[in-house]
Amino acid sequence: MRIGHGIDVHRVSHDVTRELWLGLVLIPDARGLVGHSDADVATHALCDALLGGANLGDLGRHFPDTDPQFANAPSRSLLEATLGLVAQAGYRVVSADITIIAERPKLANHMPTMSDELTSVVGTVVSVKATTAEGLGALGRVEGIAATAVVLLEENS
């Protein structure tokens, strides 16, 4: 068994046309995040946790923001590719848990859909929770959104 932990943070975009994607779900009527791909912090944190648990480095190593092929890439594709790397390394996902840190938008109504979408790709239950920064710091001022993730991997037999 191996444990992986991931974290990701992105700034809120000033571009009002930028879409907000979290946990593979489009959040309507919310400002998107700045990023080379779709900037889905929840899915990126999960990818980093998966890669870390399999001792494969991090998301930037495999999908660098300097590579034009990943410009505006959907995080679903990044997650699928990450799962392929983890499987090639000889592991399967047993469990995953994500926490999104955001003052706004309120995410309670979207978390079951995020969990369903991520679970459908990962192949095991992915728990999704959200909290706020209680008005503290850049996240509390709604300058960005962050997410952490932890996964449990099992060596394929």
Secondary structure, 3 states (H helix, E strand, C coil): CEEEEEEEEEEECCCCCCCEEECCEEECCCCCECCCCCCCHHHHHHHHHHHHHCCCCCHHHHCCCCCHHHCCCCHHHHHHHHHHHHHHCCEEEEEEEEEEECCCCCCCCCHHHHHHHHHHHHCCCEEEEEECCCCCHHHHCCCEEEEEEEEEEEECC
